[in-house]
Amino acid sequence: LVFRKTARNFNPIMAAAARVTIAEVEELVEPGELGADEIHTPGIYVQRLIVGDHYDKWIEKRTTRPRA
């Protein structure tokens, strides 16, 4: 598993400590495609995988005042 940004804070530790880890992933890669330094949680800690088929990456912008 590879996490982005602040998800790297506690997710790898919790995945290693959990009894069951379920990972929802955007894409699966073949063994050896990622370098050892790129992997944040080794596959031995993941018991279930869910591969998503469509991810919309919505960006929310909060407006607190009218635009000038």
C-alpha positions as CSV (number, residue, x, y, z in Angstrom):
1,L,0.0,0.0,0.0
2,V,1.1,3.5,-0.8
3,F,-0.5,6.4,1.0
4,R,-0.5,10.1,0.0
5,K,0.2,13.1,2.2
6,T,-1.1,13.0,5.8
7,A,-2.5,9.5,5.4
8,R,1.0,8.3,6.0
9,N,0.9,9.5,9.6
10,F,-1.0,6.6,11.2
11,N,-2.4,4.4,8.5
12,P,0.7,2.2,8.1
13,I,0.9,1.7,11.8
14,M,-2.8,0.9,12.2
15,A,-2.7,-1.6,9.3
16,A,0.2,-3.4,10.9
17,A,-1.6,-3.5,14.3
18,A,-5.0,-4.5,13.1
19,R,-6.4,-8.0,13.1
20,V,-7.9,-7.5,9.6
21,T,-6.8,-4.9,7.1
22,I,-9.0,-4.2,4.1
23,A,-7.5,-2.0,1.4
24,E,-9.5,-0.2,-1.2
25,V,-7.1,0.6,-4.0
26,E,-7.3,2.5,-7.2
27,E,-4.9,0.3,-9.1
28,L,-3.0,-3.0,-8.6
29,V,0.6,-3.3,-9.7
30,E,2.6,-6.4,-10.4
31,P,5.3,-7.5,-7.8
32,G,8.5,-5.6,-8.5
33,E,6.9,-2.6,-10.1
34,L,7.4,-0.5,-7.0
35,G,10.7,0.1,-5.3
36,A,11.1,-1.0,-1.6
37,D,11.2,2.7,-0.5
38,E,7.9,3.4,-2.2
39,I,5.9,0.9,-0.2
40,H,4.4,2.2,3.0
41,T,2.6,-0.9,4.2
42,P,3.8,-4.4,3.1
43,G,1.3,-6.7,1.6
44,I,1.7,-9.2,4.5
45,Y,-0.4,-6.8,6.6
46,V,-3.3,-6.7,4.1
47,Q,-5.9,-9.5,4.2
48,R,-8.5,-8.2,1.8
49,L,-8.4,-6.0,-1.4
50,I,-11.1,-4.1,-3.0
51,V,-10.3,-2.7,-6.4
52,G,-12.3,0.3,-7.4
53,D,-13.5,0.7,-10.9
54,H,-14.3,4.4,-11.0
55,Y,-12.9,7.2,-8.8
56,D,-14.1,10.7,-9.0
57,K,-11.7,13.1,-7.3
58,W,-13.8,15.9,-6.2
59,I,-12.1,19.1,-5.0
60,E,-14.2,21.1,-2.6
61,K,-13.7,24.8,-2.4
62,R,-15.4,26.5,0.6
63,T,-16.6,30.0,0.0
64,T,-16.9,32.2,3.1
65,R,-17.3,35.5,1.3
66,P,-18.4,36.8,-2.1
67,R,-15.8,36.9,-4.8
68,A,-14.5,40.3,-5.6
